[in-house]
Structure formats: C-alpha cells, structure tokens
Amino acid sequence: LISDQGGYVRARLVHENGRFTGLAEAEIGSLFPDGRSRKKVSDVEDIAFDPARPERGVVVRPRQANAMVGLRLQNGEAVDFEPMVVGAENRILRSNKGLESVAYAPASSPAAGQIVAIAERPPRGETNIPGWIAGAGKFQIVRHDDFDVSSVRFLPNGDLILLERR
C-alpha cells in the first residue's frame, strides 16, 4: 500500500481456513530516500511493478515535468530513481488532474512489457481521457458521465480495466 505522500505499508497477509485474518510483519516507511521530502516532490499517485521483473517498478507523481519515475527494489528498498519518458505534453504532466495511474502490460496484452499511463481526466477543452504507452504513443479513452480515472490495472488475459470515480 502506498500513500499520497510517498509513504508505504508493507506486510504479509495472514489467512486461516482460506479467509483473511490479519497482517504480520508490518512495516511503515518512505518510498523516497530522505523520508521527509516536501509533498510536491514526494507526492505519489500510483505505483506499478513489472510482472516479468518484480524488482523493477515505476511511480507516477503529479504536477511534475518528470511525472513518471522508474525505480529498482534492492533488499526491499526503492533505489536508482530515474525519470522516464511518458510522451505526454508538459501541460498535462504539470496539471493537478494529469497522470493518475500506471500499469505494466502483461505478456498476454498486445502491449506486453510496456508501461501504460492514464490521465485522471481530459485536459481542458477536450472530451476524452488521454493515455500513453510510455515512450511509444498516445491513445484516448472515451469518458462517460463525468467519471475520472482513479486506477488502471491489467487482468491476466491482457484486458485493461479502469477504476473510476465521480
């Protein structure tokens, strides 16, 4: 679990007789090395890990020119932060309603292994929600009933699902 301020909770899920009963070995920490960064720098909208290489991941940060940052896990800690190319215009990347969610496409997807990033809502004056296959191209999602994107994830069969809110 990751918070809006870049904090995380990591724990082992405990099950008894096939039912979730609690957490064990819980740990709370900061995703970013200094642990006390200003919200503008440490704010996180979403995090995703590469299913083919789980030690590799990417975070989406709002209102940043480098709105997507790659990372690597080393002994459970995030290291090697590196800006990544999304392909979105700067006006979208710096917007409070800019990038909202990110996911790695599974092997079963036509975009296998690629990072897909989706904006929260359409830019001012537009009707469709923009999305990007990082560094490769842009696509659009038809918006219905003024819902905003909250999260995106791929199903094992390669379908992309959206969690929306209004």
Secondary structure by P-SEA (a helix, b strand, c coil): cccccccbbbbbbbbcccccccccbbbbbbccccccccccccccccccccccccccbbbbbccccccbbbbbbccccccbbbbbbcccccccccccccccbbbbbccccccccbbbbbcccccccccbbbbbccccbbbbbbbccccccccccccccbbbbbbccc
